[in-house]
């Protein structure tokens, strides 16, 4: 059985979970499929609006389901992974000090703070804090 990831570095920043991303135009059907696949319920739908984005998300197990317009999803497909951390601010500061660049600066919606950062090696990660 897989467990949530709990990684702690020397700076006490914590990574709690890494999600596989699923892009969908049919959110309800996709939720039903992943609930059957994982035998877990979704965590509720979050809506993100603003900056030209109209997006709905939910998680089912280790899957992050993303639903939105073609434009919103096309932008999000440039991101490699989504990682839940204890402090978006601390990860942002660390990554910027180590050659990272901001793709989308910190923003909050539905109680979730996110920031998308490109690492100096080119990997693009969405950092999330609940």
N, C-alpha and C positions, 0 to 999 in steps of 0.2 A: 504494500500500500504506500502511495506517495504521501509525503508530508509537506506542509508549507515550508518554504525556505526561511531560515533565520540566520542571516549572515551578519556578523559584527566585525568591523574593522578597528584599527587602532584609534580612530577618531570617534568611536562610539556611534557611528552612523549605522543604521540597521536596514537591511533588505528583508522584507517579510515574504514577498511572493513575486513570482514571474508568471505573467499570463501569456498564453498562446492567443493571438488575435484572430477573430473571425469576422469578416466583412459580409454584411447581408442586406438585401433589400426587403426581405421578409422576416422581420424580427420575431413575430409570434411563432412562426413555423420553426425558425432556427432555435428559439428557446426550447420548444417542445422536444426537438431532436436531441439537443445537448443535455436536457434533463433526463431523457431516457438513456443516453449514452453513459452519463456519469452517475445516475441514480441520485442526483442532487437537485435542489430547487434553485431557481435564479434568485439573485439578491435584491431584486426590485429594479425598475427602470429609472435611470438618471437622464435628465435632459440638459444639454449644453447648448446655449444660444448666445450668439454674439460674434463679432468679428467675421461675419459672413458664414458662420457655421450654424447648422441646425442638426444636432446629433443626438441620438438616443443610445445609451449603453446599458449593459447589465453583465453580470458575471454568473457563470454556472461552473462550479468547480474551478479548474485552472484555465477556463476559457473566458476571454473578454469578447463579448459580442458587440459589434458596432454597426449601427444603422443610421443612414442619413442619405442626403442627396449624393449624386455621382461626384459632384465637385468636392463635397466634404470628405467622402471616402477616398477619393483620389489623393487629396492632400494627406490624409492619415496613412495611406499605404506607403508613404515615404518613411514611416517610422518602423523600426525593426521590431521592437518589443515594448511592453508596458511592465513597469516594475513598481510594486508598492513598497514605499520606504517610510521610515519614521519621521523624517523631516525633509521636505522638498527643498527648503531654504539651505540646509546644510549640504545636501548633495549638489545643488546648484553652485554654491560657493566653491566647493571642492573641485568640481569639474571645470569651472571657469578658471580657477587657479592652475589647472593642469591641462590647459590647451583646448578645452571645450568651447563651443559657441552656442548661443541661445537660438533655437528655431522658433519656439513659442515661449514667451516669458510666463512667469507664474500667473495663474488665474484660478479662481475658485467658482464652482457652480455645484449646486446640490450637495454641499458639504464636502466636496472633493477638491483638493488643490492639485493642480497639474503644472508641469513644466516640461517642455520637450527640448532636449539638449543633444547636440551632435558632438560626440567624443572626438578627440584629436585623431583617432584612427578611422573616422568616418561613420562609425555606428551611431544611429539615431535612436534615442530611447525616450519614451514618455515616462517620467517619474510622477507617481501619484501618492498622495497622502490623504488618508481618510480620517 
